[in-house]
Amino acid sequence: MATRREITRKCAPDYAKASKKAKGLILDELVAVTGWSRARRALSTARKRKGPAKSVVRKPRGRTYGYDTLKVLIGVWRLAGMPSGKYPAATKELWLPKLEAFGELDAQRLTPAVRAQLLKISGATIDRVLQPTRDADRLKGLSATRADPLLRNSITVRKAGDEHEQAPGFIEADIVVHCGPTLAGEFARTLTATDVFTRWTENIAVRNGAHKWVLEAMDEIVVRLPLPMVGLDTDNGGEFINHALIKWAGDQDIYFTRARPYKSNHNAHVEQKNGDVVRRHAFHYRYYDSAAEQKLLNTLYALVRVRLNLFTAATKATGWRSNNHGKKTRIYDKPRTPYQRVIDSGILTGTKAAELAELMETTNPADLTRGITTIQTQLIASRCGENSGPGCLLHASRNR
């Protein structure tokens, strides 16, 4: 900037004395060298400025959000499960009164000024001020999905945007393997089911990928869902593409579809939960088929289920738009919790609506987070005991 101003200052006297035609040439040359969009104004300013051009040093802007606000925000963010900034920004009016009513926040720091700042802070600012606090060291998992080339041909291929996604009840399902760094041997799996319309999500840990355990988990998901399941979409793994599950869907009058092989974006709604829900809460360790560890996982998911569906906001794609360069980009609605979307859908029965309302009223979200942390500690201890194996914390850290 200082160089451009110096060039402009040297051209200013010649421009003032030049003819109209010469002024046009000077302007063209100045624009080509400096890239000014308002070269004539820059020349006029340079003539008025005395002395050599000086670089402008701006005074740093004062910090808007103080230390107390940051400390309270970190506490709320941790209790909310450390989500992306746009989601706490959308649910802060839900979380703050709840946590304050249950005495979970630092009363000395939560002054009226701090509360006002927390209620007006934006999602982008939350991400910025929490960046030093966020733990970005994540492990990678493995995939055990193997496409079945024969039976899958008898199942309809689902396309994104089908009419089944425009109403509640169409479920995407996927399985995550808890294999650690190797697929050898037997290990537990987590079955995840997500309603595309409302984003309501259920997770169940199963012993292995046998269709016996998958069918039991699907029966449990049907009972847990606050809305009737009318459609089921899965990937092409043998855990789903088998005669037993096809018969189960037919007996339940559930429309069964599948995605194209090796196209994870066809099941994007549930695939996103694999990292955001399963890996975030159950990590990348190896869990064997012991009843104790499977029970721990399901106890963990029972708490995650309530916090995720009642207190965690999510966005939903509503269409497409073209930007200034003609590129198509997605349009998303405002973040809302799955519970709010289910209520808005009007599909709940009176009994189910009253049950969810009572759960919402009596639940302390901070207790959920503490319970989740306690179970996570037990899972880590079970994998990283005296006999360190493939699921050990040290072993997993070497395979990042």
Residue pairs with C-beta under 8 A, 6 or more apart in sequence:
1 55
1 56
2 53
2 54
2 55
4 34
4 35
4 36
5 42
5 46
5 53
6 52
6 53
7 30
7 33
7 34
8 30
8 34
8 36
8 39
8 42
8 43
8 46
9 46
9 49
9 52
9 53
11 26
11 30
11 43
11 46
12 43
12 44
12 46
12 47
13 47
14 26
15 23
15 26
15 27
15 43
16 47
18 26
27 39
27 40
27 43
30 36
30 39
30 42
30 43
31 39
34 42
36 42
64 117
65 73
65 117
65 121
65 125
65 129
66 114
66 117
68 109
68 110
68 111
68 114
69 114
69 117
69 118
69 121
70 129
71 106
71 109
72 105
72 106
72 109
72 110
72 114
72 118
73 118
73 121
73 126
73 129
73 130
74 130
74 133
75 104
75 105
75 106
76 88
76 92
76 95
76 96
76 99
76 105
76 118
77 83
77 88
77 126
77 130
77 133
78 369
79 95
79 99
79 104
79 365
79 366
79 369
80 87
80 88
80 91
80 95
80 307
80 311
80 312
80 365
80 369
81 280
81 307
81 308
81 312
81 369
81 372
82 134
82 135
83 312
84 123
84 127
85 122
85 123
85 124
85 125
85 126
85 127
85 128
85 130
86 123
86 124
86 126
86 315
86 335
87 123
87 312
87 313
87 314
87 335
88 95
88 123
88 126
89 121
89 122
89 123
89 126
89 335
90 123
90 313
90 334
90 335
90 336
91 311
91 312
91 313
91 335
91 337
92 118
92 119
92 121
93 119
94 311
94 337
95 311
95 365
96 105
96 115
96 118
96 119
98 311
98 364
98 365
99 105
99 365
99 366
100 110
102 364
102 366
102 367
104 364
104 366
137 400
138 279
139 279
139 283
139 284
139 396
139 397
139 399
139 400
140 284
140 400
141 176
141 177
141 179
141 274
141 279
141 284
142 177
142 179
142 181
142 182
142 183
143 177
144 175
144 177
144 179
144 183
144 209
144 237
145 175
145 235
145 236
145 237
146 237
146 238
147 236
147 237
147 261
147 262
148 236
148 237
148 238
148 241
148 242
151 241
151 242
151 243
151 246
152 236
152 241
152 258
152 261
154 246
155 241
155 246
155 256
155 257
155 258
156 256
156 257
156 258
157 257
157 258
157 259
157 260
158 164
158 233
158 257
158 258
158 259
158 266
160 265
160 266
160 268
164 170
164 196
164 230
164 231
164 255
165 196
165 197
166 197
167 197
167 230
167 345
168 195
168 197
168 198
168 227
168 342
168 345
168 347
169 195
169 197
169 227
169 228
169 229
169 230
169 231
169 347
170 195
170 196
170 197
170 230
170 231
170 233
171 193
171 194
171 195
171 196
171 221
171 225
171 229
171 231
171 232
171 233
172 193
172 194
172 196
172 233
172 234
172 267
172 269
172 270
173 191
173 192
173 193
173 194
173 218
173 232
173 233
173 234
173 240
173 270
174 191
174 192
174 234
174 235
174 267
174 270
174 271
174 273
174 274
175 189
175 190
175 191
175 192
175 206
175 209
175 214
175 237
175 239
175 240
176 189
176 190
176 192
176 274
176 278
176 279
177 183
177 187
177 189
177 209
178 187
178 188
178 189
178 190
178 282
178 285
178 286
178 287
178 297
179 187
179 286
180 187
180 284
180 285
180 286
180 390
180 391
180 395
180 396
180 399
181 286
181 390
181 395
181 396
181 399
182 286
182 390
185 288
186 208
186 288
186 289
187 208
187 286
187 287
187 288
187 289
188 205
188 206
188 207
188 208
188 287
188 288
188 289
188 293
188 294
188 297
189 205
189 206
189 207
189 208
189 209
189 239
190 203
190 204
190 205
190 206
190 278
190 282
190 297
190 301
191 203
191 204
191 205
191 206
191 214
191 217
191 218
191 221
192 201
192 202
192 203
192 270
192 273
192 274
192 277
192 278
193 201
193 202
193 203
193 218
193 221
193 225
193 270
194 200
194 201
194 202
194 269
194 270
194 273
195 201
195 225
195 227
195 338
196 269
197 341
197 345
198 227
198 338
198 341
198 342
198 345
199 269
199 314
199 316
199 338
199 341
200 225
200 226
200 227
200 309
200 338
200 341
200 342
201 270
201 273
201 277
201 305
201 308
201 309
201 338
202 221
202 224
202 225
202 305
203 273
203 277
203 278
203 301
203 304
203 305
204 217
204 220
204 221
204 298
204 301
205 287
205 294
205 297
205 298
205 301
206 213
206 214
206 216
206 217
206 294
207 213
207 289
207 294
208 289
209 237
209 238
209 239
211 239
211 242
211 244
211 245
212 244
214 239
214 240
214 244
214 245
215 244
215 245
215 248
218 245
218 248
221 229
222 229
222 252
224 305
226 342
226 348
226 352
226 356
227 342
227 345
227 347
227 348
228 347
229 252
229 254
230 254
230 255
231 254
231 255
231 256
231 257
232 249
232 254
232 255
232 256
232 257
233 256
233 257
233 258
233 259
233 267
234 240
234 241
234 258
234 259
234 267
235 258
235 259
235 261
235 264
235 267
236 258
236 259
236 260
236 261
240 258
241 258
245 256
246 256
249 255
249 256
250 256
259 266
259 267
260 266
264 271
265 271
277 304
277 308
281 300
281 301
281 304
281 372
281 376
282 297
282 300
282 376
282 379
283 376
283 379
283 380
283 396
284 396
285 379
285 380
285 383
285 391
285 392
285 393
285 396
286 383
286 389
286 390
286 391
287 293
287 294
287 297
287 379
287 383
287 391
292 382
293 379
293 382
296 375
296 378
296 379
296 382
297 379
299 375
300 372
300 375
300 376
300 379
303 368
303 371
303 372
303 375
304 372
306 359
306 363
306 368
307 365
307 368
307 369
307 372
308 338
309 337
309 338
309 339
310 337
310 338
310 339
310 356
310 359
310 360
310 363
311 337
311 365
311 368
312 337
312 338
313 335
313 336
313 337
314 335
314 336
314 337
314 338
315 332
315 333
315 334
315 335
316 332
316 333
316 341
317 330
317 331
317 332
318 331
318 332
318 333
319 330
319 331
320 328
320 329
320 330
320 331
321 328
321 329
321 331
322 328
322 329
323 329
336 344
339 356
339 360
342 348
342 356
343 353
343 356
348 356
380 393
383 389
383 391
383 392
383 393
384 391
384 392
384 393
384 394
388 394
388 395
389 395
